Amino acid sequence: MTDNAHRGFWGDAWRRLARNRAAIIAAIVILLVTLVAFAGPAFSPHAFDAIDWDNMAVAPGGPNDHWLGTDRLGRDLYVRTLQGVQISLQIGLLATLVSLCIGVAWGATAGYLGGKIDEVMMRIVDVLYSLPYIFIVIILSTLFDRGNVYVLFLAIGAVGWLTMARIVRGQTMSLRRREFIEAAVAGGVSTPAILLRHIVPNVVGPVIIYATLTIPQMILFESFLSFLGLGVQEPQASLGSLINEGAQEMESAAWLLLVPASFLVTLLTCFNFLGDGLRDALDPRDR
Amino acid sequence: MNRTLLSIRELSVRYSTPDGIVPAVNDFSLDLQAGECVGIVGESGAGKSQSFLAVMGLLPGNATVGGTATLGSESLLGCGIDALNRLRGARIAMIFQDPMTSLTPHMRVGEQIAESLVLHKGLSQTDAMARALDLLQQVQVTDARRRLHQYPHELSGGMRQRVMIAVALACDPEVLIADEPTTALDVTVQAQILSLLAELKRERRMGLVLVTHDLGVVAGVADRVLVMYGGRVVESGAVGEMLVSPRHPYTRALLRSMPRIDDDRTAPLTAIPGQPPSPAKLPSGCAFHPRCAGADAACRDQLPAMLEGRTRAACHHPEGAS
């Protein structure tokens, strides 16, 4: 896999990714949306929680400076949606990062050490898998302060690492008996150093792929929780809570649903395309 | 003058498999002196690699190792992983058969050499890299300064094996174990690597163990030869005696199966009939008896003892015995 002379694994992967037009467009769109989400609110005269008593539930394109209209309480939808994108993105990244750290550490350790330790560690994963996700999250959301979504998603990341652990374990097991690991062992390199320096960098490919595909899952999950009223609390907005509010008014004010929903759909689609593109680029055998 | 570096006594390796206990190595003993090269020769499955993987603590979990192996005053077997990690890489090092897969693919060559220097000698990264450059030059890597920053896949097979040797030599080990170091290389590169190993051994007065199935490799470099068959040493002696007048029928058969430049070139090469035995189903008595022309009832029933002579041979009817 790495023997493509004079270019290197990453150079090759980059070239394959660059040839994948869908993935490149998706990456550009994600970057643009991120940029707009963080810079955009500054251009609007309105704050995300300010109420405009003169313009309540106005449609987009009206004779005012609410570019995407307002909701029933007269709050600017443009600012609120971008705010929601910010929070959704941050939560997606945070939860993915947490699940990545735990998953990689757990999986690499279990896969490398093998034997009884592996058995015990992976049975713990199996047990956690069989617990209903939403149930755990509801319990966690009552334990933590409900307003603090970051704590909640730290916790979600902490239960969302199971698949990552399995993927990394599988990869590690296939690496463990490779000669370069044996050579490192013969060189007196300690087990933690072998894991950190010789194993983990070699599983980076599948880990990146899976992480890219986890981000949209986490965003969707956040939206789901916010839709249920367990996630982001008023007056803060996330894409999920905005869609929830919009859904209640979809017959009279469809833009309240359509605007945040189109952002969500765009982001999720792009992350999935990017993840697929990365998978093809980093793991050409699986095509 | 002669100092014993590595002493292996009655080493045995047994695997517990679903089909029962499989003995891979039996009663393997070796004393390696400073500045000496010992060749270990045998067919696949003869236990030659297994013996030294056991010494380095590299066997999988289902293997049981018996006997003793001492490096100077330190025991290598059953000394605990931390003690072992202080020895291996620092005082006893190993290089492997396939230089294509023995270097970590994502690490630059220099970093891989520096790793053990930082680990065992406590050098700073900068000092270790300077020393790595020095080592690359010692193993005669051309354009060493540039190679230092290249990845393994950018090097040729022979170059990679030189890098492997540099990694192994980084901490000035007393003993170097080379497990089929030239098998994966083409013939001209083989010769270069072997003469490099011989030269390094001489300069550093290192003990060198050369595990190979190629008698030609041994003839060029080794001072002493151990021939293994079915997990046991069947004959050992000085390289001159072993190649000219071996006493064990297996060694003789091995030699007859190999072309020699100084020999009657019209004489046919004879293959050894049959297959090398699987360690799981070793024949009774002398493990070589099913393939040996001179075998009799004693060979079938009794394990032959080591007989002293020009060479030490484990055979009931050694050549040159009265």
Interface residues (C-beta under 8 A of the other chain):
Chain A: T2 D3 N4 A5 H6 G8 F9 G114 G115 R178 E179 F180 E182 A183 A184 V185 A186 G187 G188 V189 S190 T191 A193 R197 H198 P201 N202
Chain B: M56 G57 L58 G61 I81 D82 L84 N85 R86 L87 R88 G89 A90 A93 M94 I95 F96 Q97 D98 M100 T101 S102 L103 T104 P105 H106 M107 E115 S116 L119 H120 Y151 H153 E154 M164 V167 A168
